[in-house]
Amino acid sequence: MNFEFSTKTFEKEKIILAGREEYIVRGGRHLFRFLPKAFEGIQQIGVIGWSSQGPAQAQNLRDSLADTNIKVKVGLRKNSSSIPLAKKAGFTTENGTLGEMYEVISESELSIILISDAAQAENYRQIFEATPSGATLGLSHGFLLGHLKNIGESFPENINVIAVCPKGMGPSVRRLYEQGKEINGAGINSSFAIHQDINGKATDYALGWAVAIGSPTIFQTTLESEYKSDIFGERGILLGAIYGIVESLYRWFIHHRYSQEAAYVNSVESLTGTITRMISKNGILSVYESFNDADKETFKKAYSAAYHPAFEILMEIYDEVACGNEIRSVIAANHRHQRYPLGKIDGTEMWQVGIHVRTNRQSEKLAIHPVAAGVYIATMMAQVNLLKEKGHLYSEIVNESIIEAVDSLNPYMHQKGVAFMVDNCSITARLGARKWAPRFDYVLCQQAFTALDDDKQVDERLFDNFLMNDIHQAFSVCAQLRPSVDIFA
């Protein structure tokens, strides 16, 4: 991958992550005046879909371009249940900012496709047919590229294909953008990718889009790398792994005669609360360094016991994503759900205990159990090291394995519960978490906890790699580029 890009509108900045050069663009409202130049040749931006990202990106783009001649128009299916919601946000047929999705695509120089992954796979031919020659197709996820590779097809050669991928949920993209009106630096960081550039303007289009939705920092990636790391990450530490980790930890604590409440506190509350905040503010090593000598030894044993079992499952997940199987499974599930919709997962004992614990919280300052910390951080580091092996950029590794977890998803889980989070994210993520969490649960119970309870020796070489890993330097740089307001503020 070429680690340097060219832009005629914005200033790029070099950063050094683990000895490697990468380039970023810093956003900000002071750059809104450059948006007409960035979007040269674009008179209308169509935002297609109104799920998580649709409302946020449509409103942010509209507000950022309010003083220009560029129209933002929402496109929805005829008779869509989202039409009243779009109208409530000010997008109406009367003012010319709401229309049928294919009509909007056909009249827009830039169409940002934000319908669900499965819907993109089902409707891509109609989308391509409606896209004018010379126009630009925008995506916020690379799922469609993965689907096209699976079926041996590609994007039309006569259009630009770009991506801007916010590193947070749609509601946060909107909420922090609004906070950015008063607080400098508030917003959600994004990665951007240029898959096809037919007119030499694709990079500025993508950077203008990212600036317009309020991204404080914009990182580079490719569309293929994005979907691999994103779909993999959802099934890994961001959702699937933490779901499996906390369920296995809860039972481990119960087995060691902890009460139900104490087991929940030492598993879920500890990981999504104290450990998350420590990593966010001071890095991964700060968790280990906070322990006394005895707890450091316990942490090392838990880390050593969990790392390789977690790595094995993560390898399988990455392979399944890379070969297209996970994408196929999402599309197949979409048809099954017409008969059997996804059910809830929050009815079991553990999650009911969680409701009681959250309701009766007395203090956010919880002691950290070294076993919980060791297992969680071992899995996080396994994901980091696997993505490094696969050649992903360090900015992508840090964002998809650490920052998105501790600054975006874990705080939300802390407020509502891990089960609630899993049940309220995208269908692609929900399916992945439900599919792979039991695998993490099983392998930890069968291998990691048995090794820990048998007091197996610490793998000193493995642990030295953790202490000296170059991801710590990369995280420290990326952490300085995060929004000035917490994502869950």
Secondary structure as GFF3:
##gff-version 3
##sequence-region A 1 489
A	DSSP	beta_strand	12	17	.	.	.	ID=ss1
A	DSSP	beta_strand	20	26	.	.	.	ID=ss2
A	DSSP	three_ten_helix	29	34	.	.	.	ID=ss3
A	DSSP	alpha_helix	35	38	.	.	.	ID=ss4
A	DSSP	beta_strand	44	48	.	.	.	ID=ss5
A	DSSP	alpha_helix	53	64	.	.	.	ID=ss6
A	DSSP	beta_strand	71	76	.	.	.	ID=ss7
A	DSSP	alpha_helix	83	88	.	.	.	ID=ss8
A	DSSP	beta_strand	98	100	.	.	.	ID=ss9
A	DSSP	alpha_helix	101	107	.	.	.	ID=ss10
A	DSSP	beta_strand	110	113	.	.	.	ID=ss11
A	DSSP	alpha_helix	117	130	.	.	.	ID=ss12
A	DSSP	beta_strand	136	139	.	.	.	ID=ss13
A	DSSP	alpha_helix	143	151	.	.	.	ID=ss14
A	DSSP	beta_strand	160	166	.	.	.	ID=ss15
A	DSSP	alpha_helix	170	179	.	.	.	ID=ss16
A	DSSP	beta_strand	190	196	.	.	.	ID=ss17
A	DSSP	alpha_helix	202	212	.	.	.	ID=ss18
A	DSSP	beta_strand	217	220	.	.	.	ID=ss19
A	DSSP	alpha_helix	223	235	.	.	.	ID=ss20
A	DSSP	alpha_helix	240	255	.	.	.	ID=ss21
A	DSSP	alpha_helix	260	264	.	.	.	ID=ss22
A	DSSP	pi_helix	265	275	.	.	.	ID=ss23
A	DSSP	alpha_helix	276	282	.	.	.	ID=ss24
A	DSSP	alpha_helix	285	289	.	.	.	ID=ss25
A	DSSP	alpha_helix	293	322	.	.	.	ID=ss26
A	DSSP	alpha_helix	325	336	.	.	.	ID=ss27
A	DSSP	alpha_helix	349	359	.	.	.	ID=ss28
A	DSSP	alpha_helix	370	389	.	.	.	ID=ss29
A	DSSP	alpha_helix	394	398	.	.	.	ID=ss30
A	DSSP	pi_helix	399	403	.	.	.	ID=ss31
A	DSSP	alpha_helix	404	404	.	.	.	ID=ss32
A	DSSP	pi_helix	405	409	.	.	.	ID=ss33
A	DSSP	alpha_helix	410	416	.	.	.	ID=ss34
A	DSSP	alpha_helix	418	423	.	.	.	ID=ss35
A	DSSP	alpha_helix	427	443	.	.	.	ID=ss36
A	DSSP	pi_helix	444	448	.	.	.	ID=ss37
A	DSSP	alpha_helix	449	453	.	.	.	ID=ss38
A	DSSP	alpha_helix	460	468	.	.	.	ID=ss39
A	DSSP	alpha_helix	471	479	.	.	.	ID=ss40
###
